[in-house]
Amino acid sequence: MQIGEFAHRHQTTKDTVRFYMVAGLLQPSRAGRN
């Protein structure tokens, strides 16, 4: 799932999701090197 889809499903913005990722509150699962 991409950031935009995640943000839309959870009714927030991409910037908020990115902030949470930088703060360590969200850690995306990654497949391979992506």
PDB file of N, CA, C and O in Angstrom:
ATOM      1  N   MET A   1       0.853  -1.160   0.000  1.00  0.00           N
ATOM      2  CA  MET A   1       0.000   0.000   0.000  1.00  0.00           C
ATOM      3  C   MET A   1       0.906   1.233   0.000  1.00  0.00           C
ATOM      4  O   MET A   1       1.889   1.291   0.739  1.00  0.00           O
ATOM      5  N   GLN A   2       0.573   2.197  -0.818  1.00  0.00           N
ATOM      6  CA  GLN A   2       1.356   3.412  -0.896  1.00  0.00           C
ATOM      7  C   GLN A   2       0.852   4.444   0.109  1.00  0.00           C
ATOM      8  O   GLN A   2      -0.245   4.317   0.653  1.00  0.00           O
ATOM      9  N   ILE A   3       1.668   5.460   0.344  1.00  0.00           N
ATOM     10  CA  ILE A   3       1.337   6.475   1.345  1.00  0.00           C
ATOM     11  C   ILE A   3      -0.009   7.141   1.052  1.00  0.00           C
ATOM     12  O   ILE A   3      -0.816   7.342   1.959  1.00  0.00           O
ATOM     13  N   GLY A   4      -0.246   7.478  -0.203  1.00  0.00           N
ATOM     14  CA  GLY A   4      -1.489   8.154  -0.568  1.00  0.00           C
ATOM     15  C   GLY A   4      -2.714   7.313  -0.270  1.00  0.00           C
ATOM     16  O   GLY A   4      -3.717   7.823   0.229  1.00  0.00           O
ATOM     17  N   GLU A   5      -2.635   6.030  -0.572  1.00  0.00           N
ATOM     18  CA  GLU A   5      -3.755   5.126  -0.302  1.00  0.00           C
ATOM     19  C   GLU A   5      -3.970   4.975   1.206  1.00  0.00           C
ATOM     20  O   GLU A   5      -5.105   4.987   1.684  1.00  0.00           O
ATOM     21  N   PHE A   6      -2.872   4.833   1.944  1.00  0.00           N
ATOM     22  CA  PHE A   6      -2.963   4.719   3.397  1.00  0.00           C
ATOM     23  C   PHE A   6      -3.602   5.973   4.000  1.00  0.00           C
ATOM     24  O   PHE A   6      -4.489   5.882   4.849  1.00  0.00           O
ATOM     25  N   ALA A   7      -3.137   7.146   3.550  1.00  0.00           N
ATOM     26  CA  ALA A   7      -3.667   8.408   4.070  1.00  0.00           C
ATOM     27  C   ALA A   7      -5.157   8.536   3.768  1.00  0.00           C
ATOM     28  O   ALA A   7      -5.932   8.973   4.619  1.00  0.00           O
ATOM     29  N   HIS A   8      -5.552   8.159   2.569  1.00  0.00           N
ATOM     30  CA  HIS A   8      -6.961   8.254   2.188  1.00  0.00           C
ATOM     31  C   HIS A   8      -7.824   7.317   3.036  1.00  0.00           C
ATOM     32  O   HIS A   8      -8.898   7.707   3.495  1.00  0.00           O
ATOM     33  N   ARG A   9      -7.365   6.105   3.241  1.00  0.00           N
ATOM     34  CA  ARG A   9      -8.131   5.136   4.049  1.00  0.00           C
ATOM     35  C   ARG A   9      -8.295   5.578   5.493  1.00  0.00           C
ATOM     36  O   ARG A   9      -9.297   5.271   6.139  1.00  0.00           O
ATOM     37  N   HIS A  10      -7.293   6.305   5.997  1.00  0.00           N
ATOM     38  CA  HIS A  10      -7.327   6.722   7.398  1.00  0.00           C
ATOM     39  C   HIS A  10      -7.676   8.198   7.561  1.00  0.00           C
ATOM     40  O   HIS A  10      -7.511   8.774   8.637  1.00  0.00           O
ATOM     41  N   GLN A  11      -8.157   8.795   6.487  1.00  0.00           N
ATOM     42  CA  GLN A  11      -8.647  10.176   6.496  1.00  0.00           C
ATOM     43  C   GLN A  11      -7.650  11.150   7.102  1.00  0.00           C
ATOM     44  O   GLN A  11      -7.978  11.905   8.017  1.00  0.00           O
ATOM     45  N   THR A  12      -6.439  11.125   6.586  1.00  0.00           N
ATOM     46  CA  THR A  12      -5.399  12.046   7.006  1.00  0.00           C
ATOM     47  C   THR A  12      -4.641  12.497   5.765  1.00  0.00           C
ATOM     48  O   THR A  12      -5.047  12.180   4.647  1.00  0.00           O
ATOM     49  N   THR A  13      -3.561  13.223   5.943  1.00  0.00           N
ATOM     50  CA  THR A  13      -2.790  13.709   4.806  1.00  0.00           C
ATOM     51  C   THR A  13      -1.493  12.919   4.666  1.00  0.00           C
ATOM     52  O   THR A  13      -1.050  12.255   5.603  1.00  0.00           O
ATOM     53  N   LYS A  14      -0.899  13.002   3.491  1.00  0.00           N
ATOM     54  CA  LYS A  14       0.391  12.345   3.256  1.00  0.00           C
ATOM     55  C   LYS A  14       1.460  12.928   4.171  1.00  0.00           C
ATOM     56  O   LYS A  14       2.326  12.211   4.672  1.00  0.00           O
ATOM     57  N   ASP A  15       1.386  14.248   4.382  1.00  0.00           N
ATOM     58  CA  ASP A  15       2.368  14.902   5.250  1.00  0.00           C
ATOM     59  C   ASP A  15       2.302  14.368   6.676  1.00  0.00           C
ATOM     60  O   ASP A  15       3.334  14.186   7.321  1.00  0.00           O
ATOM     61  N   THR A  16       1.099  14.120   7.164  1.00  0.00           N
ATOM     62  CA  THR A  16       0.934  13.572   8.513  1.00  0.00           C
ATOM     63  C   THR A  16       1.534  12.175   8.591  1.00  0.00           C
ATOM     64  O   THR A  16       2.219  11.849   9.561  1.00  0.00           O
ATOM     65  N   VAL A  17       1.286  11.356   7.589  1.00  0.00           N
ATOM     66  CA  VAL A  17       1.834   9.996   7.564  1.00  0.00           C
ATOM     67  C   VAL A  17       3.356  10.056   7.535  1.00  0.00           C
ATOM     68  O   VAL A  17       4.021   9.316   8.260  1.00  0.00           O
ATOM     69  N   ARG A  18       3.905  10.924   6.708  1.00  0.00           N
ATOM     70  CA  ARG A  18       5.371  11.055   6.632  1.00  0.00           C
ATOM     71  C   ARG A  18       5.946  11.542   7.964  1.00  0.00           C
ATOM     72  O   ARG A  18       7.008  11.081   8.383  1.00  0.00           O
ATOM     73  N   PHE A  19       5.257  12.463   8.628  1.00  0.00           N
ATOM     74  CA  PHE A  19       5.706  12.937   9.935  1.00  0.00           C
ATOM     75  C   PHE A  19       5.764  11.779  10.930  1.00  0.00           C
ATOM     76  O   PHE A  19       6.740  11.638  11.668  1.00  0.00           O
ATOM     77  N   TYR A  20       4.733  10.963  10.949  1.00  0.00           N
ATOM     78  CA  TYR A  20       4.710   9.808  11.848  1.00  0.00           C
ATOM     79  C   TYR A  20       5.822   8.819  11.520  1.00  0.00           C
ATOM     80  O   TYR A  20       6.378   8.192  12.421  1.00  0.00           O
ATOM     81  N   MET A  21       6.149   8.675  10.246  1.00  0.00           N
ATOM     82  CA  MET A  21       7.243   7.782   9.861  1.00  0.00           C
ATOM     83  C   MET A  21       8.583   8.311  10.364  1.00  0.00           C
ATOM     84  O   MET A  21       9.395   7.548  10.887  1.00  0.00           O
ATOM     85  N   VAL A  22       8.816   9.615  10.210  1.00  0.00           N
ATOM     86  CA  VAL A  22      10.063  10.230  10.672  1.00  0.00           C
ATOM     87  C   VAL A  22      10.163  10.159  12.195  1.00  0.00           C
ATOM     88  O   VAL A  22      11.245   9.952  12.743  1.00  0.00           O
ATOM     89  N   ALA A  23       9.030  10.332  12.873  1.00  0.00           N
ATOM     90  CA  ALA A  23       9.007  10.284  14.338  1.00  0.00           C
ATOM     91  C   ALA A  23       9.145   8.856  14.873  1.00  0.00           C
ATOM     92  O   ALA A  23       9.326   8.662  16.075  1.00  0.00           O
ATOM     93  N   GLY A  24       9.061   7.863  13.993  1.00  0.00           N
ATOM     94  CA  GLY A  24       9.203   6.482  14.413  1.00  0.00           C
ATOM     95  C   GLY A  24       7.908   5.844  14.887  1.00  0.00           C
ATOM     96  O   GLY A  24       7.925   4.750  15.452  1.00  0.00           O
ATOM     97  N   LEU A  25       6.778   6.520  14.659  1.00  0.00           N
ATOM     98  CA  LEU A  25       5.497   5.973  15.097  1.00  0.00           C
ATOM     99  C   LEU A  25       4.927   4.969  14.102  1.00  0.00           C
ATOM    100  O   LEU A  25       4.143   4.097  14.475  1.00  0.00           O
ATOM    101  N   LEU A  26       5.319   5.092  12.842  1.00  0.00           N
ATOM    102  CA  LEU A  26       4.920   4.144  11.804  1.00  0.00           C
ATOM    103  C   LEU A  26       6.173   3.629  11.125  1.00  0.00           C
ATOM    104  O   LEU A  26       7.077   4.401  10.806  1.00  0.00           O
ATOM    105  N   GLN A  27       6.225   2.339  10.907  1.00  0.00           N
ATOM    106  CA  GLN A  27       7.347   1.759  10.184  1.00  0.00           C
ATOM    107  C   GLN A  27       6.792   0.921   9.047  1.00  0.00           C
ATOM    108  O   GLN A  27       6.179  -0.122   9.279  1.00  0.00           O
ATOM    109  N   PRO A  28       7.005   1.372   7.819  1.00  0.00           N
ATOM    110  CA  PRO A  28       6.454   0.641   6.679  1.00  0.00           C
ATOM    111  C   PRO A  28       7.168  -0.693   6.472  1.00  0.00           C
ATOM    112  O   PRO A  28       8.380  -0.799   6.661  1.00  0.00           O
ATOM    113  N   SER A  29       6.410  -1.689   6.086  1.00  0.00           N
ATOM    114  CA  SER A  29       7.027  -2.949   5.704  1.00  0.00           C
ATOM    115  C   SER A  29       7.517  -2.793   4.274  1.00  0.00           C
ATOM    116  O   SER A  29       6.847  -2.176   3.445  1.00  0.00           O
ATOM    117  N   ARG A  30       8.646  -3.332   3.997  1.00  0.00           N
ATOM    118  CA  ARG A  30       9.238  -3.172   2.678  1.00  0.00           C
ATOM    119  C   ARG A  30       9.491  -4.540   2.064  1.00  0.00           C
ATOM    120  O   ARG A  30       9.880  -5.491   2.743  1.00  0.00           O
ATOM    121  N   ALA A  31       9.259  -4.607   0.763  1.00  0.00           N
ATOM    122  CA  ALA A  31       9.510  -5.843   0.024  1.00  0.00           C
ATOM    123  C   ALA A  31      10.761  -5.642  -0.836  1.00  0.00           C
ATOM    124  O   ALA A  31      10.796  -4.751  -1.684  1.00  0.00           O
ATOM    125  N   GLY A  32      11.752  -6.443  -0.623  1.00  0.00           N
ATOM    126  CA  GLY A  32      12.982  -6.295  -1.395  1.00  0.00           C
ATOM    127  C   GLY A  32      13.730  -5.029  -1.018  1.00  0.00           C
ATOM    128  O   GLY A  32      13.883  -4.715   0.163  1.00  0.00           O
ATOM    129  N   ARG A  33      14.193  -4.309  -2.020  1.00  0.00           N
ATOM    130  CA  ARG A  33      14.951  -3.082  -1.770  1.00  0.00           C
ATOM    131  C   ARG A  33      14.095  -1.844  -1.764  1.00  0.00           C
ATOM    132  O   ARG A  33      14.604  -0.754  -1.501  1.00  0.00           O
ATOM    133  N   ASN A  34      12.823  -1.965  -2.041  1.00  0.00           N
ATOM    134  CA  ASN A  34      11.921  -0.810  -2.095  1.00  0.00           C
ATOM    135  C   ASN A  34      11.321  -0.506  -0.746  1.00  0.00           C
ATOM    136  O   ASN A  34      10.539   0.435  -0.616  1.00  0.00           O
TER     137      ASN A  34
END
